[in-house]
Amino acid sequence: MALRLVADFELGKDVLPWLRAQREASEARGAGSGGADVLENDYESLRVLNIERNGNIIYTYKDDKGNVVFGLYDGQTRQNKLLYAFEKDLEVFSCSVNSERTLLAASLIQSTKEGKRNELQPGSKCLTLLVEIHPVNNVKVLKAVDSYIWVQFLYPHVESHPLPENCLLLISEEKYIEKFRVHVAQEDGNRVVIKNSGHLPRDRIAEDFVWAQWDMSEQRLYYIDLKKSKSILKCIQFYADESYNLMFEVPLDISLSNSGFKLVNFGCDYHQDREKLSKHLSLCVFTNHTGSLCVCYSPKCAAWEQITYSVFYIHKGHSKTFTTSLKNVGSHMTKGITFLNLDYYVAVYLPGHFFHLLNVQHPDLICHSLFLTGNNEMIDMLPHSPLQSLPGSLVLDCCSGKLYKVMLSQSSLLQLLQNTRLDCEKMATLHCALSCGQGAQFLEGQIIQWISENFSACHSFDLIQEFIIASSYWSVYSETSNVDKLLPHSSVLTWNTEIPGITLVTEDTALPLMKVHSFKGYWEKLNSNLEYVKYAKPHFHYNNSVVRREWQNLISEEKTGKRRSTAYVRNILDNAIKVISNLEARNLEPRLTPLLQEEDSRQRLLMGLMVSELKDHFLRHLQGVEKKKIEQMVLDYISKLLDLIWHILEASWRKHNLHSWVLHFNSHGSAAEFAVFHIMTRILEATNSLFLPLPPGFHTLHTILGVHCLPLHNLLHCIDSGVLLLTETAVTRLMKDLDNTEKNEKLKFSIIVRLPPGSEIF
């Protein structure tokens, strides 16, 4: 399974036993059937109505007399509480409770049973009521109409003290949204009453919309209205001080004119026609803490032979439309497409057919997203019933009353990485696994172990390069915002190979028109992303081209004796000392591979230059971040690069059971030594093309293994072509440790004539 589902709440386990206990306690008191009375056959009436921002879950059921009962499950204390009971046979389709649990808003419809009448308000189909829960139980009718009304209390972001005013949203099927302001007062101890029950002030928030979505976690309302046949997405942000702002509007290239009216995440909608659900359009908005804004859209489906869905990466300024053909489609297919918000990824899921993990942070190349089809257990892990995707990677199955926490499964992704044959799946799986962030050291160890056995597993990209760049990126990603714009997350810049089973069309989209000028939190990050799309050409991603030129200049000056000022070179070497110190502090466990045991001035120059250039790069583009924090982030990033290289080498060293005696010349090279030499050569190729530094001592060890394993003509060819570098330590070892046999004398002479003029090795 690519996903791991953890049940966070189940009606059958978390509510039903409590209801049975309440019934038994009531019968023991001789009270007979009470408001909490529930029999075995009443389980079908038990269902979730809404989930509030604080994690409280509101549910309802009917007792043996047909009365409507409201209960609340506290997501923090894991306890249940009876909220209210109507001694009427009514059907509830929307409900919300305020944060203090003193007010209950509910929309009910008259029972369809023959002979039953709506006694609260005759002549109306829908009643929207506001109830004082404790202890007065006064009931106020907010609406009595023939259209459906949905209700939702606003939750302030600061809940440390009760607020004198509660705000309630009413969403009408007649396509308008109102906000009611309800003033409450505390009287006679704990009694809470509505002060302005005669007249509740209201504001018209939106009207003439065709679609709306509620974000309970961030208290945001998204809605779409039609202007000249264009679908305009808007967002309203509500604040704790009862104010609200229209944050942005953006046109979407989708057709909603004939789609009717649809709401997303305003509680559980049990009145949707399940038979029509699969052919109805799907549309939802997903955000995450990095400032991403995605609109996921699947149009109405006339036939199931082919399915199309689009993701508008609003924060990137483009959209991607995917089309895939379905095989073995049954004649009565009732399961619709599901979109899930998984933080750095959006999942598109059609049970039994395909599962698509779309990279939200880096959507440009399709190879960074994982697409699975066919009879694969990884695409059939979620419930087949309609699902609601909630903030915090939560998924609600309304039919069963189960709430799941959905996470990427590292173990399954590692298994897929090891078993899949497609390069695109290896690439996507590697990035998915690294983005999980849990147990990073163990995960990296598992990936390194696999890489050490599969260096040639990929043909479209260099596996070592990709792992080093991606893992280093994720190691500092969370340090500050905008890092994703400044550091490369992949070694692959273009991908022209098609992904089997899917076609893709990418189009530029309009950027949102921001309606406010002062941004905080998420909105500041979204605005930063939009500014980057507008002005960041070329991209700001760091590369080592400047380091390459400067390093080559320093090496050339060293050969000609025209080095820079002592202060400049000392500063560069001091940077390298800081990196090495930081690297040694990262892992205090003893290592087998003998690195960091010599000066290796060239690698130190390269390290120091990279510190200097990367620090300047961050200082130019990370506004408002402390210089000290930037310096530490640079040291951490470069240390991570070196640490990963060392770990890859260490894994190979352990696998082939090599020891420190490899550094002596008293035996011929073994098959194990040749394998490690080959691995070191692959590491060298990977780092050279990216111009990344290597841990000091790498070239010495590589050269000594080359002397062990290669015939003389091959060894000299590797030296002449620059694959093997003659470090001072390596040459000194050769001259001292090799005896003076004819073969060794020939080797020594061949090495000496290849030393640069003016060498001070002897």
Secondary structure by P-SEA (a helix, b strand, c coil): ccbbbbbccccccccaaaaaaaaaaaaaaccccccccccccccccccccccccccbbbbbbbcccbbbbbbbbcccccbbbbcccccccccccccccccccccccccccccccccccccccccccbbbbbbbccccccccccccccbbbbbbbbbbccccccccbbbbbbbbccbbbbbbbbbbbbccccccccccccbbbbbbccccccbbbbccccbbbbbccccccbbbbbbbbbcccccccccbbbbbccccccccccccccccccccccccccccccccccccccbbbbbbbbcccccccbbbbbbccccccbbbbbbbbbccccccccccbbbbbcccbbbbbccccbbbbbbcccccccccbbbbbccccccccccccbbbbbcccbbbcccccbbbbbbbbaaaaaaaaaccccaaaaaaaaaaaaacccaaaaaaaaaaaaaaacccccccccaaaaaaaaaaaaaccccccccccccccccccccccccccbbbbbbbbbccccccccccaaaaaaaaaaaaaacccccccccaaaaaaaaaaaaaaaaacccccaaaaaaaaaaaaaaaaaaaaacccccccccccccaaaaaaaaaaaaaaaaaaaaaccccccaaaaaaaaaaaaaaaaaaaaaaaaaaaaaaccccccccccccccaaaaaaaaaaaaaaaaaaaaccccccaaaaaaaaaaaacccaaaaaaaaaaccccccaaaaaaaaccccccaaaaaaaaaaaaacccccccc
